[in-house]
Amino acid sequence: MNDSTLSDAPTGTAGTGLEVSGLRVTYPGKPPVEAVAGVDLGVAPGQIVGLLGPSGCGKSTLLSAIVGVVEPDAGTVAWDGVDVTRTPIHQRGFGLVFQDGQLFPHRTVAGNVGFGLDMAGVAREERDERISELLDVVGLAGYGAREITELSGGQRQRVAVARSLAPRPRLLLLDEPLSALDSELRGRLAADLGEILRRFSMTAVMVTHDPREAELVCDRVVRMRDGVLL
């Protein structure tokens, strides 16, 4: 899946941001499992919200329902007051960063960062400028021609963040983006990630189970347990 789509809506402080109301997601089984149980969540424009909780509490399912990977059984997802619950993923203008980055191993660093721009038909000069800008922002200036296989784990996650930011998403969702890294590197990259998101006035929701990571990256932290926000 493409990380995000180009959006004419600017990132930053315009509009009302993300509004999740009464969202429910149930997985079939005997008995069925209600992974998300009537969640209400608001994220103001330019705000970075951390979704903190133990494994299996419904954090990633909630994120998946917001981005459109999972269809909710009830409730709504709205952006700037417009209901996008049934809007296809590629039309929401939301970006997603996975735990393992899910980069394309056959593409260079620049090829990965520019993927969404290529899909949107962005002109080569504009594309190259955007890639160069983002690689500089994430601390990988000069890495464009490198192969993904040549990078460390931390560098790969920086590429994943740059790739998601490239199409200028109006909302960025991060699903435990640093959990695969060792604790020392995770702390350093968490501080950098917070700075990067604030530089772009990005509205974001980050799933994590690490309170310290949430503190370093996020403006506000909400806790989740057994499918509900506490």
QUIJOJO-V916848 format. One record per backbone hydrogen bond with DSSP energy under -1.0 kcal/mol. NH is the residue of the N-H (numbers start at 1). CO is the residue of the C=O. Records with the same first field share a line. If there is no record, write none. Layout:
BEGIN
NH = CO  CO
END
This chain:
BEGIN
18 = 43
19 = 78
20 = 41
21 = 76
23 = 39
24 = 74
25 = 36
27 = 33
33 = 27
35 = 25  33
36 = 25
37 = 227
38 = 23
39 = 23
41 = 20
43 = 18
47 = 44
49 = 204
50 = 220
51 = 206
52 = 222
53 = 208
57 = 54
62 = 58
63 = 59
64 = 60
65 = 61
66 = 62
67 = 63
68 = 64
69 = 64
70 = 64
73 = 24
74 = 24
76 = 21
78 = 19
79 = 82
80 = 17
82 = 79
84 = 77
87 = 84
91 = 88
92 = 89
95 = 171
97 = 173
107 = 104
109 = 146
110 = 144
112 = 108
113 = 109
114 = 110
115 = 112
118 = 114
119 = 115
120 = 116
121 = 118
122 = 117
127 = 123
128 = 124
129 = 125
130 = 126
131 = 127
132 = 128
133 = 129
134 = 130
135 = 131
136 = 132
137 = 133
138 = 134
139 = 136
140 = 135
143 = 140
146 = 143
150 = 147
151 = 148
156 = 152
157 = 153
158 = 154
159 = 155
160 = 156
161 = 157
162 = 158
163 = 159
164 = 160
165 = 161
166 = 162
168 = 165
170 = 93
172 = 203
173 = 95
174 = 205
175 = 97
176 = 207
179 = 176
181 = 178
186 = 182
187 = 183
188 = 184
189 = 185
190 = 186
191 = 187
192 = 188
193 = 189
194 = 190
195 = 191
196 = 192
197 = 193
198 = 194
199 = 195
200 = 196
201 = 198
202 = 197
204 = 47
205 = 172
206 = 49
207 = 174
208 = 51
214 = 210
215 = 211
216 = 212
217 = 213
218 = 214
219 = 48
220 = 48
222 = 50
224 = 52
225 = 228
227 = 57
228 = 225
230 = 223
END
